[in-house]
Amino acid sequence: MEPMKIRRVSAEYLNVPLGTEFRPTWNTGVVQRAIATILVRVETEDGLVGIGAGPCSGPAGAMLIEEQFNRLLPGLDPLRIEEISRLTRPVANEYAWPWCVEMAIWDLIGKALGQPVSKLIGGYTDTLPAYASLGERRDAETRIGDIAGLMAEGYRAVKLRFRGDRVQEDIAIARAVRDAFPELTIMVDANQGHAMPGSVRIAVWDMKTALYVADALAELGVAWLEEPLPRRQFRELAELTRMARLPIAGGELNLRIEEFTILIERRCYDIIQADAAFSEGIWGCRKIAATAEAFGLPFVPHTWSNGIALLANLHLAASIPNGSWFEVPYDPPAFTHEGRDRLLARPLTIEPDGMVRVPDTPGLGIELNEAALEEMRTR
């Protein structure tokens, strides 16, 4: 049997409309109305096509992906994933986030072999408990109403966002949510890892602040505190994790296997949160998850970028034995399943019991919404 060969890589920049204004805590002061996305297709010489999508690196990012990968990949067997990772890493080192190409190649491999990607890289489970990952900071009364609606949909866990002027105000919101929902699993994301371009930086934490918040959240039975310090303050993170009375989580935008090795070996976090769209791709994140497993640490991927990357991270999470929860970005009315997954024919939702099911179709389970895609191109 002749091996498959990659014929070409295509990439296009899209603004996927959300439908209403969204004010994410990780980009304070910015109003988001769309998800900037790079949609990638990798085609073989016999016409099979794999699909991936990456986070925003602008129209220039799409042009760069086409230029670099049409030079690197044509003629290569897509099953040579280690070679593809080796070729992708220098592009990631010098430019933006090219792992959407590797994502598309995994979709291609799954289609060629007639299997879901999750089964090709481990096949540990078909379902995972989902938590609703909220994106905005809202007052306690509003949040309690929001969460009541989420629980009616089946969610058993939510992640709150902190980014107020005073941490006491954020802690008070978490306390009100805990009082209203004693059985709810609550996570908290401090979004202190970095500041995105355009952000109005608010309440920059130091070690003492992070420990103060961690102690307060431990009293509330919070499951974990995420990104309480800048992501490359390895020494401070390790000290905080050692002292904190609740698990500390992070790693969403750390970019290299070498960085994650430091985070894991130095016990900077209790929970590792690499993202296949940002950090080393599906295959590299599978290695990071295995390293975390060897050190007795859970791996719960970060998933905020777009609906296609969400599916890629779902397959990754389902392939490993040291997962626990799966993050589902969802904060209606601003950030809905339909808005997040507008590129998909069907949005990813959860089961009535709070579980998210991995698509059992070959590849990543991507079926594009061609009508919505054409509308975005026209716009």
C-alpha positions as CSV (number, residue, x, y, z in Angstrom):
1,M,0.0,0.0,0.0
2,E,1.4,3.4,-1.0
3,P,1.7,5.9,1.8
4,M,-0.4,9.0,1.8
5,K,1.3,12.2,0.8
6,I,0.4,15.8,1.8
7,R,-0.4,17.9,-1.3
8,R,-1.0,21.3,0.1
9,V,-1.9,23.4,3.2
10,S,-4.4,26.2,3.0
11,A,-5.3,28.8,5.7
12,E,-7.8,31.6,5.9
13,Y,-8.4,34.3,8.6
14,L,-12.0,34.6,9.8
15,N,-13.8,36.7,12.4
16,V,-16.5,34.4,13.8
17,P,-19.3,36.7,15.1
18,L,-20.5,36.1,18.7
19,G,-23.8,38.0,18.2
20,T,-23.4,40.2,21.3
21,E,-20.7,42.0,23.3
22,F,-18.4,39.9,25.4
23,R,-16.0,41.4,28.0
24,P,-13.4,38.8,28.9
25,T,-11.5,39.2,32.2
26,W,-8.2,38.2,30.5
27,N,-8.5,41.2,28.2
28,T,-9.8,43.9,30.6
29,G,-11.2,47.0,29.0
30,V,-11.7,45.3,25.6
31,V,-15.1,44.5,24.2
32,Q,-15.0,41.3,22.0
33,R,-17.6,40.9,19.3
34,A,-16.1,38.0,17.4
35,I,-13.6,35.1,17.7
36,A,-10.6,35.7,15.5
37,T,-9.7,32.3,14.0
38,I,-7.4,30.8,11.4
39,L,-9.1,27.9,9.6
40,V,-6.7,25.4,8.2
41,R,-7.1,22.6,5.7
42,V,-4.5,19.9,4.9
43,E,-5.1,18.0,1.7
44,T,-3.5,14.8,0.6
45,E,-2.7,13.9,-3.0
46,D,-5.7,11.5,-3.2
47,G,-8.1,14.3,-2.0
48,L,-8.6,13.6,1.7
49,V,-8.9,16.8,3.7
50,G,-8.2,17.4,7.4
51,I,-9.4,20.5,9.2
52,G,-8.0,22.4,12.1
53,A,-8.3,25.9,13.5
54,G,-6.0,28.1,15.5
55,P,-6.2,31.1,17.8
56,C,-5.9,34.6,16.4
57,S,-2.6,35.6,14.8
58,G,-4.3,37.9,12.2
59,P,-4.4,37.7,8.4
60,A,-0.6,37.7,8.4
61,G,-0.7,34.6,10.5
62,A,-2.8,32.8,7.9
63,M,-0.4,33.9,5.1
64,L,2.6,32.7,7.1
65,I,1.1,29.3,7.8
66,E,0.5,28.8,4.0
67,E,3.9,30.0,3.1
68,Q,5.8,28.0,5.7
69,F,3.9,24.7,5.6
70,N,3.5,24.6,1.8
71,R,7.3,24.7,1.8
72,L,7.7,22.1,4.6
73,L,5.0,19.5,4.3
74,P,4.1,18.6,0.6
75,G,5.2,15.1,-0.2
76,L,5.4,14.1,3.5
77,D,3.3,11.1,4.8
78,P,0.9,12.7,7.4
79,L,1.4,9.6,9.6
80,R,5.0,10.8,10.3
81,I,3.7,12.9,13.2
82,E,7.0,13.2,15.0
83,E,8.6,14.6,11.9
84,I,5.7,17.0,11.5
85,S,6.1,18.1,15.1
86,R,9.8,18.7,14.6
87,L,9.1,20.9,11.5
88,T,6.4,22.8,13.3
89,R,8.3,23.7,16.4
90,P,10.7,26.3,14.8
91,V,7.6,28.0,13.2
92,A,6.1,28.2,16.7
93,N,9.3,29.5,18.2
94,E,9.6,32.4,15.8
95,Y,6.0,33.3,14.9
96,A,2.6,32.7,16.3
97,W,0.6,29.5,17.0
98,P,0.9,27.1,14.0
99,W,-0.3,24.0,15.9
100,C,-3.7,24.2,14.0
101,V,-1.8,22.5,11.1
102,E,-0.9,19.5,13.3
103,M,-4.5,19.5,14.5
104,A,-5.7,19.3,10.9
105,I,-3.2,16.4,10.2
106,W,-4.6,14.4,13.1
107,D,-8.1,15.0,11.7
108,L,-6.8,13.7,8.4
109,I,-5.2,10.6,10.0
110,G,-8.4,9.8,11.8
111,K,-10.4,10.0,8.6
112,A,-7.9,7.9,6.8
113,L,-7.9,5.2,9.4
114,G,-11.6,5.4,10.2
115,Q,-11.1,6.1,13.9
116,P,-11.7,9.1,16.3
117,V,-8.4,10.8,17.2
118,S,-8.9,10.1,20.9
119,K,-8.7,6.3,20.2
120,L,-5.6,6.6,18.1
121,I,-3.7,8.4,20.9
122,G,-4.8,6.5,23.9
123,G,-8.6,5.9,24.0
124,Y,-9.0,6.1,27.7
125,T,-12.6,7.3,27.9
126,D,-15.6,8.3,25.7
127,T,-17.1,10.9,28.2
128,L,-15.7,13.5,30.6
129,P,-17.4,15.6,33.3
130,A,-17.7,19.1,32.0
131,Y,-17.4,22.4,33.8
132,A,-18.8,25.6,32.5
133,S,-15.9,28.0,32.1
134,L,-17.2,31.5,32.6
135,G,-15.5,34.4,30.9
136,E,-16.8,37.6,32.3
137,R,-16.8,39.1,35.8
138,R,-20.3,39.8,37.0
139,D,-21.9,40.8,40.3
140,A,-22.9,38.1,42.8
141,E,-26.7,38.4,42.2
142,T,-26.3,38.1,38.4
143,R,-23.9,35.2,38.7
144,I,-26.2,33.3,41.0
145,G,-29.0,33.6,38.4
146,D,-26.6,32.6,35.6
147,I,-25.4,29.5,37.5
148,A,-29.0,28.4,38.3
149,G,-29.6,28.3,34.5
150,L,-26.4,26.4,33.9
151,M,-27.3,23.8,36.5
152,A,-30.7,23.4,34.9
153,E,-28.8,22.5,31.7
154,G,-26.8,19.8,33.5
155,Y,-23.6,21.5,34.6
156,R,-22.3,20.4,38.0
157,A,-19.3,22.7,38.0
158,V,-18.4,26.2,37.0
159,K,-15.3,28.3,36.9
160,L,-15.5,31.9,38.1
161,R,-13.2,34.7,36.9
162,F,-11.5,37.1,39.3
163,R,-10.1,40.4,38.1
164,G,-11.7,43.1,40.2
165,D,-10.0,46.2,41.7
166,R,-10.0,44.5,45.1
167,V,-9.6,40.8,45.7
168,Q,-12.0,41.0,48.7
169,E,-14.8,41.9,46.2
170,D,-14.0,38.8,44.1
171,I,-13.9,36.6,47.2
172,A,-17.3,38.0,48.3
173,I,-18.8,36.9,44.9
174,A,-17.3,33.4,45.3
175,R,-18.7,33.2,48.8
176,A,-22.2,34.2,47.6
177,V,-22.1,31.6,44.9
178,R,-21.0,29.0,47.5
179,D,-23.8,29.9,49.9
180,A,-26.3,29.7,47.1
181,F,-25.1,26.4,45.8
182,P,-23.5,24.3,48.6
183,E,-23.0,21.2,46.3
184,L,-21.6,23.0,43.3
185,T,-18.0,22.3,42.3
186,I,-16.4,25.8,41.9
187,M,-13.1,26.6,40.3
188,V,-11.6,30.1,40.1
189,D,-9.3,31.6,37.4
190,A,-7.4,34.7,38.5
191,N,-6.1,35.4,35.0
192,Q,-2.8,36.7,36.4
193,G,-0.7,34.8,33.9
194,H,-0.2,37.7,31.5
195,A,-1.9,40.8,30.0
196,M,-3.2,40.6,26.5
197,P,-2.6,43.6,24.1
198,G,-5.0,46.4,24.8
199,S,-5.8,45.3,28.4
200,V,-6.3,47.7,31.2
201,R,-4.3,45.9,33.8
202,I,-6.3,45.6,37.1
203,A,-5.3,44.2,40.5
204,V,-1.8,42.8,39.7
205,W,-1.2,40.1,42.4
206,D,2.0,39.4,44.3
207,M,2.8,36.3,46.3
208,K,1.1,37.5,49.5
209,T,-2.1,38.4,47.6
210,A,-2.1,35.1,45.8
211,L,-1.7,33.2,49.1
212,Y,-4.4,35.3,50.8
213,V,-6.9,34.5,48.0
214,A,-5.9,30.8,48.0
215,D,-6.6,30.6,51.8
216,A,-9.9,32.3,51.4
217,L,-11.0,30.0,48.6
218,A,-9.8,26.9,50.5
219,E,-12.3,27.9,53.2
220,L,-15.0,27.9,50.6
221,G,-14.1,24.4,49.3
222,V,-13.0,25.7,45.8
223,A,-11.6,22.9,43.6
224,W,-8.6,24.9,42.4
225,L,-7.2,28.4,41.9
226,E,-5.8,29.0,38.3
227,E,-3.1,31.3,37.1
228,P,-2.6,33.3,40.4
229,L,0.9,34.6,39.3
230,P,2.7,35.3,36.0
231,R,3.3,32.1,34.2
232,R,7.1,32.1,34.1
233,Q,7.6,33.0,37.7
234,F,8.6,29.4,38.3
235,R,10.2,29.9,41.7
236,E,7.3,31.9,43.1
237,L,4.7,29.5,41.6
238,A,6.4,26.5,43.2
239,E,6.5,28.3,46.6
240,L,2.8,29.3,46.4
241,T,1.8,25.7,45.4
242,R,3.7,24.3,48.3
243,M,2.0,26.7,50.8
244,A,-1.5,26.8,49.4
245,R,-4.3,24.7,51.0
246,L,-6.1,24.2,47.7
247,P,-4.7,23.0,44.3
248,I,-3.0,25.6,42.1
249,A,-3.5,25.1,38.3
250,G,-2.0,26.7,35.2
251,G,0.0,26.3,32.1
252,E,-2.5,27.4,29.5
253,L,-0.2,29.6,27.4
254,N,3.2,28.1,28.3
255,L,4.5,27.2,25.0
256,R,7.2,24.5,25.0
257,I,7.7,21.0,26.3
258,E,10.8,22.4,28.1
259,E,8.7,24.9,30.0
260,F,6.2,22.2,31.0
261,T,9.1,20.0,32.2
262,I,10.1,22.8,34.5
263,L,6.6,23.4,35.7
264,I,6.1,19.7,36.5
265,E,9.5,18.9,37.9
266,R,9.5,21.9,40.2
267,R,5.9,21.3,41.3
268,C,4.9,24.8,40.1
269,Y,1.3,23.6,39.7
270,D,-0.9,20.8,41.1
271,I,-2.8,20.7,37.9
272,I,-1.3,21.1,34.4
273,Q,-3.4,22.9,31.8
274,A,-1.7,22.9,28.4
275,D,-3.7,23.6,25.3
276,A,-3.3,21.8,22.0
277,A,-4.0,25.0,20.0
278,F,-1.3,27.0,21.9
279,S,1.2,24.5,23.3
280,E,2.9,21.8,21.2
281,G,-0.2,20.5,19.4
282,I,-2.1,17.3,20.2
283,W,0.9,15.0,20.1
284,G,3.1,17.3,22.2
285,C,0.4,17.8,24.8
286,R,-0.1,14.1,24.9
287,K,3.6,13.9,26.0
288,I,3.1,16.7,28.5
289,A,0.1,14.8,30.0
290,A,2.2,11.6,30.2
291,T,5.0,13.5,32.0
292,A,2.4,14.9,34.5
293,E,1.1,11.4,35.0
294,A,4.6,10.2,35.9
295,F,4.8,12.8,38.6
296,G,1.3,12.1,39.9
297,L,-0.3,15.2,38.5
298,P,-3.7,15.7,36.7
299,F,-3.8,17.1,33.2
300,V,-6.9,19.2,32.4
301,P,-6.5,21.1,29.1
302,H,-7.2,24.8,28.7
303,T,-9.7,25.1,25.7
304,W,-10.5,28.8,25.1
305,S,-9.9,29.7,21.4
306,N,-12.6,28.4,19.0
307,G,-15.0,25.4,18.6
308,I,-12.6,23.3,16.4
309,A,-9.8,23.7,18.8
310,L,-12.2,22.8,21.6
311,L,-12.9,19.5,19.8
312,A,-9.1,18.8,19.5
313,N,-8.6,19.3,23.2
314,L,-11.6,17.1,23.9
315,H,-10.0,14.2,22.0
316,L,-6.7,14.9,23.8
317,A,-8.4,14.9,27.3
318,A,-10.3,11.6,26.5
319,S,-7.0,9.9,25.5
320,I,-5.3,10.2,29.0
321,P,-5.8,8.4,32.3
322,N,-4.9,11.4,34.5
323,G,-7.7,13.8,33.5
324,S,-10.5,14.9,35.8
325,W,-12.7,17.7,34.3
326,F,-13.1,19.1,30.8
327,E,-13.4,22.9,30.3
328,V,-16.3,24.0,28.2
329,P,-16.2,27.8,27.4
330,Y,-19.7,29.0,28.0
331,D,-21.0,32.2,29.5
332,P,-24.4,33.2,28.0
333,P,-25.8,35.4,26.7
334,A,-22.4,36.8,25.5
335,F,-20.5,33.6,24.9
336,T,-22.9,30.7,23.8
337,H,-22.4,27.3,22.4
338,E,-23.7,28.5,19.1
339,G,-21.5,31.6,18.9
340,R,-18.4,29.7,20.0
341,D,-19.0,26.8,17.5
342,R,-20.4,28.9,14.6
343,L,-18.0,27.2,12.2
344,L,-19.4,23.8,13.1
345,A,-22.6,22.3,11.8
346,R,-23.5,21.3,15.3
347,P,-22.3,23.0,18.5
348,L,-20.7,20.9,21.3
349,T,-23.0,20.7,24.3
350,I,-23.2,18.5,27.4
351,E,-25.4,15.6,28.3
352,P,-28.2,16.0,30.9
353,D,-25.9,14.4,33.5
354,G,-23.2,17.0,33.1
355,M,-20.9,14.8,30.9
356,V,-19.5,15.8,27.5
357,R,-19.3,13.0,24.9
358,V,-16.3,12.6,22.5
359,P,-17.5,12.4,18.9
360,D,-17.2,8.8,17.6
361,T,-16.8,9.8,14.0
362,P,-13.4,9.5,12.3
363,G,-10.9,12.3,12.9
364,L,-11.9,15.1,15.2
365,G,-15.6,14.9,14.4
366,I,-15.6,18.2,12.5
367,E,-18.4,19.0,10.1
368,L,-18.2,22.6,8.9
369,N,-21.1,25.0,8.7
370,E,-20.6,25.9,5.1
371,A,-23.4,28.5,5.0
372,A,-21.9,30.4,8.0
373,L,-18.5,30.1,6.6
374,E,-19.5,31.6,3.3
375,E,-21.3,34.4,5.1
376,M,-18.1,35.2,7.1
377,R,-16.1,35.3,3.9
378,T,-18.6,37.6,2.2
379,R,-18.6,39.9,5.2
